[in-house]
């Protein structure tokens, strides 16, 4: 894939685009349900507010806008009859979130549209005699509404609707206040019976490209600003329960104790031990709660979560089987019982070779010449592309994240790297336009 630049835009134009992205990330960070942190969940008043902001920014660029039947905000520009290259990411957050996870990708996509609308003269004046490069497809920017799954515990709801993989079983999911997904849809002004209208057909799309901060330290450690993403991790999530016997903390000798907390703690350590010995397998116990929770009572039950990710589905499943055998041994030795319930499963999604090529070409055009290929990274974090892979080809661009901190207020990205990323994403779009649709 060529590394020659196709984009006619001066460096100061792209630097201004990056500054606009950074400023809008700050603006969106102020749309929060929490006074002292960032919290924006699906079908909330904050979700509605950021959709309105995104729609306003889309219309500034001449895009036709709509909120789809699942609450995703969409903007489109180009031939109404042509298939679309979809760009985007998500605007929802985890609790106590950072400013850039997902958000930067949506805003960068809008800046790509802005750059591609600049006349050939490059300065926006009437001297230009056309657009940057004629594209054989329309461009759509999508701000997905529920990538994180914070409110209802099921990730990728918005992009699953677009991919046509919505499950009616999800309607009974409830949030921490007992509000069902169905009720939340109605209160937000959406019709549950029409959620299928958000689905896109394969012939309507030529692909999906997403820019995202890396949610790890690989680029930072390598001193690289950008990378091509090769694949998105397969994932399985479980809720596990360990059952023992609640008894008096002072009166029960050790040989009679069936302490669920100790058994669950040993299980959590087994997750670390088994997963850390495997290549590209990550296991995390993120929630851990003991019952009855009194200081003078031996815990009779513990509930905890397990998030298991891997580059390949088979390796991930093999590690789960090994963990299950280890839990059998631990609980048998401690006279405890355990059970699990799988709450999420997603296969690995491999980025399409063509889209990996255009992203690599975009990086080469955006950065100073180099003798080696741009870095290629496997994404251990999940993204909306996992859903979109069911309906179209997927490609991703990673931006350096200093120290790799994410899902935390210290999450960061530099304006300089955002500028490089905007340029690379725009070049990738143009390179895709030179290929046969």
N, C-alpha and C positions, 0 to 999 in steps of 0.2 A: 504494500500500500504506500503510495507516495507520501513524502513528508513536506511537499511544497505547499505554501500557504495559499488557500483559496479565498480567504477573507480579506476584504479591503476595509480595514478599520485601523486608524492610528492608535498607537499605544495609549495616548491620553484618553481616547474614547473608551477603551477597555478598562483603564484604571478608574474612570468615572463610573462605569458599570459596576465594578467591584465595590466602590464606595457606596453605591446605591444599595447593593445587596447587604452590606454590613449594617447600614442605617436601617434598612427595613427589617433585618433580623432583630435589631433592638426595638423597633416599633412593635413587632409581633410579640416580643417577649413581655411587653406590658399588657397584653391581652391574656389574663390569667385568672383562674378561679381562686388562687391563693395570693394573699397580700405580699408575702415575703419570698415567694418562689414562683417558678413557672409551672403551671398545671393547666392543660387544655385537653379535655377528653371528648370522646365521640358524642355527638348529639347534645352538646351542652350549649349554653348561651355563648361561651367563648368560641366554640366551633363555628357558630353562625357568624360571629363578628369577624373572624379571620377569613371566612369564605367571602364575606362582603368586601373586605379589603383586597383580597386576591382578585376578585371580579373587577374591582375598580382599576387595579393595575393592569389587568388584561385588556380592559376596554381602552385604556390610554394608548395601547399598542395597536388598536384597530381590530382586536379580536372579538369574535362573536362569543358570548359567554352564556353558560347555564350551570345550574346545580343539578346534578343527575339524581336518579331515583334512590341512590344510596347515600346522598349527602356529599359526594365528591364535587369539588369546584373545577369546571372545565372551561378552557378558552381555546378557540380554533381560528386559524387564519390560513387562507389559501383557497384553492379550487374546492367548492362545496361537494363536487362529485368525485374528487380524488380520494384515494386512501390516505391515511395520515401516519406520519411518524410522531409517536407520542413521546413527550418529554415530561418529567415531573418527579415528584417525591411526595412527602406527607407533611401536614401541618399540625397534627396532633402530637402530644408529648407524653412521656412518662411523668410520674410525680417528681417534683423537685428537679426539673429538667434543665438541660443546657439550652443554648440559643440556636444551635446550628443543625442538630440531628434532623434530617428531613427538610427543615425549613430552608436551609441554604440551597438545596437542590431545586426546590420550586422557584426560588427567586433567581437563581442562575439561569434556569430555563427561560424565564421571562426576558432576561437580558440577552440571551441568544436570539430570541425573536426580535428584540430591538435592533441588534446588530445586523441581522439578515434583512431587515427592512431598510437599511441605510442605502441610499442611491450609490451607484458605482463611483461617483465622484468622491465618496468617502466622508464628506463633511456635511451631508444633509441638505445641500443647496440644490437649486434647480438645474445645475449643470449635469447631474447624473442622468443617464438615458435608460435606466432600468434598475432592477434589484441586483443584489450582490451576485448571485448565481441562480438562474431559473431552476426550480426544484420540481421533480415529477410527482410530488406528494404535497398534501397540506401538512401543517404542523399543529399539533394539539399540545397544550400544557395542562396537566392534571395535578391538582392539589388533593392528594388522597386524604381520606377523612379518618381512618382508624388503622394505621399501620401497627401501632404499639399494643393495642388490645388492653389498655389500662383500665377502662371502665368495666367491660364485660368479660374480661379474661380470655377472649378469643382474638388473636391478632389477625391483621390483614382483612378486616371485614370490608372496607371500602374497595380495595383492589380485587378482592374475591368477587364482589358484585360485578365489576367491570369485566372480569375474566369469565363470567357466566358460571361460576362454581359456588354460588350461594347455596347454603343448606337450610331448609325449613326448620331443621332441628335447632338452629341458632335462635329462633324467635323466643324460646323459653329461657335463654340466658338472662341472668339478673345481675345488677350491680350491687354495691355494698349496702345500698338503701332498699334493696328488694325490688327495684324497678326493672321490669322486663325489657328486653330489647324491642319487642313489639310496641309496648307502651311508649318507650323513648322515641321510637320512630314517629308515632302519632303526635306526641307532644312537640316534636321538632318541626312538624308540618309535612312529614313524608307519609306516603301510603304504603304499608307493608305489602299489599297486593300487587304493587307496581315495581317492586325492587328489581324484577327481571328486566325492566326497561333500561337499566344501567349497563347490561351486558353488551359487549362488542363482538362482532364476528371477525374471524381471521382475515377475510377479504377486505375489511374496513381499515386494517392496519398494516404498515410495512415494518413495524418494530417499535420497541420501547427503549429509550436511553435515559439513564438516571445518573446524575452527579450526586455524590454523597461524601461527607467526611468519613475517613477511615475511623472505625471505632476500635482502634488498636494502635500500637506503636511502630508497626513495621516501617512505614514511610519515614517517620521521624527518625528512627534509628539509622535508616539508610541515607538520610539527608536528601531525600527525593520529594518533590512537591506533589507529583501526580502518579497514578498507576492505573493500569488496565485491570479490571476485575475478571477473573476467569470463571468463577462460579460462586453461588450463594449456598451457604451451609444447609444441609438437611437438618431438621430439628424434630425432637419429640419432647413433650412436656408431660410430667406426671404429678399427681397429688398422691402422696404416700401417707399411710397411717400405721403407726406402731402401737400395739395394744399390750399393756401389762396389767398391773394391779395397783390401784391407789391405796396406800396404807399409811399408818402413822409414821412420821419420819424418825421419831425417837424410839418408838417401841418395837420396831421391826428389825430383827437382826439381818445381817447381810446375806446369810444363806437362805433367807426366806423372801428376799426382795425380788420383784419382777419390775425393774425400773425401766419404763418405756423411754425416758429421756436418755439414759446411758446407751440403750440399744440404738436409738435413732442417731445419737452422736457418733457412735461407732460406724453406723451406716454412712453418715456424711463424710467421715474420714475415709471410708472405703471408696466413695465417689472420687475424692481427690486422688487417692493412691492409684486406682485403676485407670482413671482418665489421663492422669499426667504421664503414665507409662505408654500411652498410645499416641501415634502420630496423627495430628489434626483432629483429635477428639477432645471436646471440652464439656465437662459436666459441672453444674453449679447448683448448690442448694441455696435458694434465695429467700425462702420463708420457712420459719421454724417456730412452732408454738406448742407449749406443753399444757396439759390439763390434769387436774383442776387449776393449777397455777398458784397454789398456796405455798408459802415458804416452809410449812411444817407437814407437808403431804408429799409422799413419794409420787412422782408423776405416773398416772395410770394410762395416759394416752399422749402421743405426740403426732402432730400433723406437720408435714413438711413438703416442700416442692422440690422437683428435680427438673432442670433444664439441660437437655443433652443435645449436643450439636456435633456434626461431623461433615467432612468433605464429601464422603460417599455414604449412601444409605446403608449398604451392607456392613460397613465398619461400625457405623452408629448402632445398628441393631445388634451386632455381635457384642458390643460393649454393654448394651442394656442386658443382654442375656447373662453376661458375666456378673454384672451388678446384682441381678436377681438371684443368682446362685450364691453370691456372697451374703446377701441379706437373709437367705434361707439358713445359712450357716450361723450367722450372728444371732438371729432370733431363736434358732433352735438351741444354741448354747446358753442363751439367757432366759429360756422358757417364755419367750414373747411371741406374739403373732404379728404379721404384717400383711398389708394389702396395698394395691396401687390402682389408680384410675388414670388412664391416659386422657389428657385434656386438649392436646394439640399434636398434630403430626403433619409435617411438610417434607416432601422429597427435596433432595438437592436439585438446584436449577443451574444448568451450565450455560454460560453466555454464548450466544451464537458466534461462530468463527468470523463471519463477516463483520459483525458489530464489534467484536474484539479488535479486528483489523482497523476499522474506521476510528475507534477510540485511540488505538496506538498511533495511527496517522495524525489524529488531532493533537496528541501530546507532542509528537515530533515537530509539528508545525508551530506549536505554541511556545516551545522551549528552545534554548540555544542548541545548535547542532551537537550530536553525540555519536560516538562510534557504536554503542551497544543499543539494544532495544529497550524501550521503556519497561519499567518493572511491571510484573504481572502478579497479582495478589488474589488469593482465595478469601472470600468474605465469610468470616465466622458469624457475623451478625446477619439477621434476616432483613429483608427489604421487600417492598411492594413488587419488585420484579419476580419474586417467587410465585406470586399469583399470576402475573401477566404472562409468564412462561407457558401457561396453559392455552393461550390464545394467539401469541405472537412471539417473534424472536426478541431476546433481551440482551442489552449491553449496559455496562456500568463503568463509570469513571470515579476513582477515589481521589480525594484531596487529603493532604497531610494534616494530621491532627496532633499538635504538640503534646507529647507525653501519652498520647492515646486515650485520654480521659473522655468518656462519653456517658450519657445518661446521668449527668451531674452538672451542677452550675459552673464548674471549672472547664467544661468542654470549650474547645477553642479552634479557631482557624484564622489564618492571617489574610489581610486584604490582598497581599501580593499573590498568595496561592489561589485565592478566589479569582483574581484576574487571569492567572494562568489557566484555571479550570474553565472559566467562561470562554476564553479563546479556544481551548482544546475541544470543548463541547460544540462550539459553533463550527469549527473546522470538521469535526466528526459528522455533523449534520450535512455539511456540504459534500463531504466525501461519500456519504451514503447516497446523496442525490446524484452522484456521478455513476452509481451502480444501477443496474437494471432492477426496476421495481417488480 
